[in-house]
Amino acid sequence: MNKYTDVPSSTVPRDTRTLDERTGNLYETVVILSKRANQIAAQMKDELHGKLEEFTTDNDNLEEVFENREQIEISKYYESLPKPTLMATEEFLQGKVYFRNPSKDAPQ
């Protein structure tokens, strides 16, 4: 769960020349980053719902919901994580994102 500790939690200015080195096109890089950020967000959402599902009961009353410390801690942890776009950018810069462009790979 702690695999994104080296990612900054706030937005950092990036040099666009370093972002488009691998693709040769800044716009293609932005598309890759947005798709990866969506994957990370979906993964985090699934993890969070899976962990919070353990706390669901059929007869929740209002006092139980507000007093469940474990559930609150899990939610706070996910809120404190860096945003998926920052995670995707860091992964891309470290070379951990696999991508391909089918239109470039297609025979002409």
N, C-alpha and C positions, 0 to 999 in steps of 0.2 A: 504494500500500500504506500510505501514511502519512496517510490522510484522517481519522483519529481522534486526532490529537495534542492537540486542544484539549479532549478529554473527560477529566475527572478519573479517576484510576485507582482511587480508593477511593469508597465510598459517601458521598454528601453529603446532609445533611438538606434536604428539599424542602418548600415551603409547599403544602399540598394545595389551597389556593384558586387558586394559579397553575396547578396541573395540570389542574383541571377547567374552566378558563375557556373553552377551545375546544369542549368537548363538553357542558358543563352538568351532567355526571354523573361523579363520581370513579371509579365502578366501570367505566363505559364507557371512561374513559381508561386504567385499569389493563388492560383487555382489549386495547385498541389497543397499549399498550406491550408487553404480553407477546407478541402476535402479531408485532410488529416485531422484538422481541428474538429470537424463534425464527427469523425470516428472516435476521437478521444472523448468528446462530450457524451456520445452515446454509451461508450464503455463506462465512463464515470457514473452516468445515470443508472445504468444497469447494476453496477456495484452498490451504489447507494440504496436503490430500491431493494436489492437483495438483502442488505444488512438491516434495513428498516422493517422489512417484512417479518423478521423474527419477533418484532415487538407488537405486531397487530393481533388483536383479539376481537372476538365477536361482540363483546359488551364493554367497549371503552366508555368511560365517563370522563368528564372534563378534568377532574383532579388528577387522574392517572396519566393523562396525556401531558400535562404540564410538569409532573413530578418525575418523569422517567429520565434520569440523569444520563444513562448510557446512550439513549436515543439522542439526547441533546448534544452530547460529546461527539457522536458520530456525525451529526449534522454540522456542527461547528468545524470539525476537521475538514469536511468536504468544502465548506464555505471558505476556509483559509487556503485551500490549494490555489496555485496559479491558474489563470484562465486557460482553456484549451488552446486558444490561439498562440499564447506564449509557449505552451508545451510543444505544440506542433512546430513552431519556429525554431525552438532549441533543438528538437530532434532533427529537423532538416539541416540545420547548420552543422550538426555533429555527424551527418551522413547516415543517420539511422532510418531514413524514410526511403522506401523503394517506390519508384514511379517509372512509368513508361508512357510514351505518347503513341497510340496506335496509328495515327495519321502519319507520323514520321517513320514508323517501322514498316508501313505498307509498301509493297513493291510498286513502282511507278510504271 
